[in-house]
Amino acid sequence: MLNLGHFLEALSQSGSGYQPTGSEPAITSVVIDSREVAPGSLFVAFPGEQADGHDYVQTAFDKGAAAALIEREIPGDHAVIDLRGQVSLGIDPRARIATPVCLLVDNTLEALQTAAQAWRERFSVKVIGITGSVGKTSSKELIHSVLSRRFRTLKSEGNQNNEIGLPLTLLKLQRHHQRAVLEMGMYTTGEISTLCRMAQPEIGVLTIIGPVHLERAGSMEAIVAAKQELVEALPEHGTAILNKDDDRVMGMAAHTKAAIFTYGLDESADLWADNIHSMGLEGVGFTLHYGREAMRVQVPLLGRHSVHTALRAAAVGLVEGMAWPEIIAGLSQTTAQLRLVAVPGPKDSIIIDDTYNSSPDSVMAACNLVKDLDGRHIVVLGDMLELGQMEEESHRLIGRRAADVAQILIAVGPRSRLLGEEALQVGMPADRVIMVDDAVTAVPILEKIIQEKDIILVKGSYGMRMDRIVAALGRDG
């Protein structure tokens, strides 16, 4: 079990190494938000101009935290162990360490990562890393559902896919875990390499490469290079699971020592699917092909794009030597809470809530789902952020698709005016295209126009707060 001795051992400098005694206080959880502190937690204080975690250390101690990781001393009645490189830590191995205690380091983020990597290295768990521009979270959830049919499996929760969230997940590893499924996100090059150094994945899953975070990354080439860091980090005995339908992903095959396993809708892939049939809100059905085997599968996931999600999960199961009954049970009986969900709306309407984030590929997929559903379609689209030089082209592309899918289009935000204008340009009637500045403004308009049994898609980048529309209109909102 994780205890204070692990942090002292991992963070003490060469020559001053701490030797754990086994009697150190247990650490029940590692948190970065003082509101999540429970008795026995270790609170990590990150510096910041607007919100400095050091200002909440005492709050954490008042709630029962056993320790805090800090990079500047703070006032209070607590012990401090200085881990910044001195020869001796000055700890009597015969004495029990008093809590609460602050562990003083040069950099709390680097210390968190160092402790997480050292903790991960204690276990023989096999790590599956997942990256791509879209589809990471849904793939993580479904891969976890499949692997859990045979293995005791840890997964990253929520959006813990970055340089802070991933080490927090690694510190949850326990002896009973056999597999860990970790989502890996990035804004620029070098970040996934850092995550891989900590997690040491043996299987890498690539979803789709698109212009998400293009504004920060600078170019599509930079995005590809950043995502490619996952396959570059895989060992020779590992496996890179690549999307056969994405040329950018397939280009990564030449950059890994690992074996290659491909999936897609192309029959040249190792694992492929055809005979795809959308069943609307009931899910999607398709035929899986692997070698000479073919089997019909139905998964309770929304939209045809979910077939790729299912293929990724099945591919991991096959690479892990699982039997088809286990794999299909994991696909078809998943209880995963995915981001795209159907919510009851006013007048027996259905709201397709896809408000967590947005990119051209994911908006296209959501529009395709709506197209398959019976009813009048209202499509509410917010700005797609961080697209850089592809901003206008991408919004206009979506505008053309929305005009084909929607009976009413509501464009939310300044960038979405481009998609609204494009919908008008391709012939959508002017009285069916509504442009507003923000999500809040869209709510009363929708309340007036929603009719019985309407299908309402709500989607946009998280910064547009499109979730406010769902909260206001949802039957339980």
N, C-alpha and C positions, 0 to 999 in steps of 0.2 A: 504494500500500500504506500502511496505517496506520503512522504513526511518531510519535515524541515531539513533533515539530514541530507536528503537528495539535493536540495537547493544549495546548501552549504558546500557539499562536495563538488557539484557541477560548476559553481561560480567562484570558488576560491582559486586564486592564481597559482601558477606553478611555483613550487617551493614552499607554499603555505597551505598545501592541500589538507582539507578536512577529512578525517576518517570517521564515517558514521558509526554510531554505537548501537543503533537499533532502538534506543530509548527516546529519540527525538519526537517532539509533538507531531501528531498526524496532521496532514493537510487534507481537508475534506473537499476542497474545490479551489480553483484558481480563477479569479474574476478581475475584470477591469472596470466594473461599474459598482460603486459602493451600494447601490440599491439591491444588488444580487448577493451581497455578503451574507453568509450563514456562519454559525459557530464553527471555528476551525478553518475558515477560508484563508487563502493568501491573496491579498489585494495588491495588484500591480498599478503603481502610480505613474502615469505618463505625463510629461510636462506639456503645457499648452498655454497659449496666450489668453484664450477666452475661457477655457475650462482646464484647469491644472489639477491632475489627479492627486497631487500632494496636498491640496486643500481638503481632501476628503479622507485622508488617512485616519484621522481621529474618529470620524464617523464610522469608518470600517471597524476600528477597534471597539467602539461603543456597541457595535452589533455582534461582536464576538470573534472578529478575525484574529487568527493566531499570529499572522505576520503580514508585513507589507514590504514590497520591493520598491525602493526609492532611489533617486539619484541626487537629491539634496536633502540635507538634514532639516528636520521639522521639529518644532517645540512639542513637548508632551512628556508624560510620565511613562516612558517605555524604554526598553533596552535597544541598543543599536549595535549591529555587527558590521564592521567595515570590511567589505570584500573588494576593495579597490586596488589590491596588489601588494599589500604589505607582507612581510615575511611570515609573521605569526598572526593568527586570528585572535589570539588571547582567550581561547575557550578551554575551560577545564573539562576534559573528556569524562571526568567522574561526576560532574555536576549536571543536573537536568537544566536545559535551556529554558529560561523564564520567558513567558509570553504575556502580553503581545511584544513582538520584537520587529524592528525594522532592519532590513538587509540593504545596506548602502552600496550601490554599484555605480559605475561610470555612466551606463546607459541602460535604462530599464527594458527597452524593447530588445536590445541585443542580449540582455541577461535572460529575458523570457525565452527567447529563441534558443539560447545555449542550453538552458535547463530542459526545454522540450526535446531537443535533439538527444541529449544525454539520456533522458527518460525513454525515448523511443528505442535507443540502442540496447536497452535492457531486455527487449522482447524480440522473439522470432516471428512476430506477426507479419503477414504479407500485406503490403499496402497497394491499393489500387488508386492511382491518381487520375483525375478527370479534368480536362480543360477544353476550351473552345470558346467561340464568341456567344453562342446561344446553346441552350439545352443542357447546361452542366448540372443544374439542380435536379431537374426531372430525371436525368440519367443517374445521378447519384442515388436518388431515392429508389429507383427501380432496380439498380444493381444491388443495392443493399437488400431489397426484398428477395431477389433471387439468391444471393449468397447466404442469406439467413436461413434458407431451407436446409443447409448443411453445416454452415460454419457460424461460430459465435462472432458477430460482426459489429464493429464500431463504425459510426459514420459522423461526418461533420454536420453540425446542426445549423439550420438557418443559413445565414450568409457568412459563416465563419470559413472563408475561403482565401484569406489574405495573410499578410505577414504577422498579423496579430491573432486572427481567428484560428489559423491552422495550428500554431503551437498550443493554443488553449485546448484544442481537440486532442492533440498528441498526449497532453498531460492527463487525459482521461483514460488512457490505456491501462488495462489491468491484465493479470496473468491469464485470465480465461479467454481473452480475445485472440481469435485466430486470423481474422481479416480486418482491415480498416479501409473504408471507402472515403476518400478525401477529395473534395472539390478544390480546384486551384484556379484562382482568378489573377488578373494582372492589369496594370495600367501601362507598363512600359517594360523594356527588356531588362533582364536580370532578376526580376521578381520571382518568376517560377523556378529559376535555378536555386534561389534561396529557399523556397518551399521544398524543393526536391532534396536539398542538402539535409534539411531537417527530417523529412518524412521517409526518404529512401524508398521510393516506389519501385515495385517489380513489374507492375502492369500499368500501362499508360493508355488512357482512352481519349481520343480526339473526336469532338463533335463536328462543328461547322466553323469555318473561319470567315468572318465578315467584318464590316467597318465599325464594330463596337469599340469605343474609346479611341477612334481614329484621331480625334482632335489632340489627345494627349500623346498617343504613340507617334504621330507624325506622318505615317505612311502605312499602306497595307503590308509592305515588305517588313516593316518593323513589327507589326502585329504577328505576322507569320513567324518571324524570328523569335519573338517572345513566347508564343505558344509552343514552338518547336523545342524549347528548352526541356519540356517534359520528356519527349522521346530521346533527346540527347542524354538525359540523365539515367535512362534505363540500363540495367546491367545486361551483359551478354545472354544470361539465362532468362531474361525477362521477355515480355511481349508487348508490342505496340499495336493497339487495336485502332485501325484507321478507317475513316469514312471513304468508301470507294467512290461515292458520288460527289466528292469535293476535291477538285484538282489541287487546291492549296494544301489540303491535308495529305493527299497522296504524295505530294512532293517531299514530305518529311520522311518517307521510307528510306531515303538515301542518307539520312542523318542520324541513324540509330544503330547500335550494335545488337539490339534485341530482335527477336523473331517478329514477323509481321503477320497480323490476322486482319482481314478486311471484311467490312460489312456494307450493305447498301441495297439498292433496288436493281443493281446491275448483276446479271447472272454470272458474271466473271468474278464476283466477290466470293470469299470463302463462305460467308453466311449471307443469304439474300432473301428478299421477300417479294411476292407479287400477289395478284388477286386481292388487292386492297379494297375494303368496303367499309365506308364510314357508317356507323349506326347512330350518328348524332350524339346525344347526351348519354347514350348507353355505351359508347366507346368505339373501338375500331377493330375490325377483323382482317386477317391476312393469312397467307400461306408462307410458312418458313421453309427454306431449302438449305440443307447442309449435306454436301456430298450427294449420296443417292437418297437421302431421307427427305421427306416432305410432310409437313403437318400443319393443320389448320389451328390458328390461335386467335383468341379474342382477348383484348386487354381493356380495362375500364379507364382508358385515358382519352381525352378529348382531342380530336383532329387527326388527319392523315399523317401529319408530321410526327405523331407519336410512334409511328412504325419504326422510325430511326431510333427513337428512345428504347423501344423494346429490343431492337436488333443489338444495340450496345450491351444491354443487360444480358441478353442471351449469349452474346459473344464472350463476355466475361465468364459466364457459367461454363461454357464449353472449354475455354482455356483452363479453367480450374478443374476440369475433369468431372463436372456434374452430369447427372443423367437427365434426359429430356423430361421425365415426369417432374423432377425437382424444378427444373428451369421453367417449365410451363406453369407450374403451380405458383412460382414466384412472380411470373408475369401477370397471370390472370387473377390472382387473389391478393394483389397488393393493397395495402391500406395506406399507402404513402399519401401525404397531404401535398399535392402539387400546387404550383402557383396559379395555373389556369383552372378556375373552378366555376361552376354554375350556381348562381345565387337567385332565389325567388325575388321578383320585383313587383311593382304595382300592377294591378289588373291582370294577374296571372301571367305577367311577362317573365322572361328569363334573362338575367344579366350574366353575360360571360365576363367574369372578372379576371382580367389579365393585366393588372396594373403595376406589377412589381417593377418591370423594366421594359424597354422597347428597343428594337433594332429593325432594319428593313426585312431581314429574314423572318423574325418572329412575328412581325405585323402581317406579312404575307401568309404565314401559317395560320394565324388567327382569322384572317379574312377567309381563307379557304375553309376553315371549320364552319364559320357562319354560313357560307354558301351552301353547305351540306344540310343545314337545319331548316325545317319548314317554318314559315311565318314571315311577317314583315321584318326586315332587317334595319336596325338603327345602328350605325357604326360611329362611335365617339372616339376620336383619335387625338392624343396630345402629342406635343413635340417629341421627336427623337433627338436626344442630346448627344453631344460629343462625336458628331459625324465628320467634323472638319470639312475638308474640301468636297466631300460627297454629300453635304447637307442638302443642297437644293435638288440635286439629281435624285436622291433617295426619297425625299418628301414628294416630289412630283411622280415618281414611280408608284408610290403607295396611293397617291391620289387617283391614278388611272385604275388601279385595282379596286379601290373603294367604290369608285363610280360603277363598276361592274357588279359589285356585291350588294351595295346598300340601296335601300329605298330613301333613306335619310342619312346624310353625313353631317356630323358636327365636328368641326376642326377647332381644337383648343390650343391656343398659344400662337406666338408670332411666326414660328417656323411652319406650323401646320396650316397657315394661310396659303403656303405654297401648294400643299396637297389639295386644299379646297379650290384654289384657282385652277389647278390641273383637272380636277373633277369637272368643273364648269367647262373647261376648254374641250374636253372630250365628249361633251353633250349632256351632262347631268343637269336637270332643270334647276334654275336659280332658286326656286322656292324650296328645293330639297337640300340645299347646301347652306349650312349655318356656321358662321365663324365667330368665335368668342375669344376673349383674352385669357381666361383662366377656368379652372375646373369649377369653382364656386358659381360662376356665371352660368355655366351649362346646366346646373341642377334645375332651376325653375323652368327653363325651356323644355327640358326633358319631361318634367312633371306635367306639362301641358300637352305634349304631343304623344306620349306613350298610349298605345291602344292595347286592347285585349290580345294576349298571346304573342306580343312583340318579342323579337330576339334582339337584345341590346349588347353589343360588344363595347367594352370600355378598356382602352389600352393607351399607354404612353410611358415615357421614361419616368423613373421614380421621382425625379425632381419636379415633375409637373403635378404631383399629388392627385392623380386621377382616382386614387382610392377614396377620396372624399365624395366623389360622385356615387360610388357603390355604397358607401356608408349612408349617404342621404337617401338613396332610392331603395336599397335593399329592404326586404320586408321586415327584417330584424334590425335594420339600421335606426 
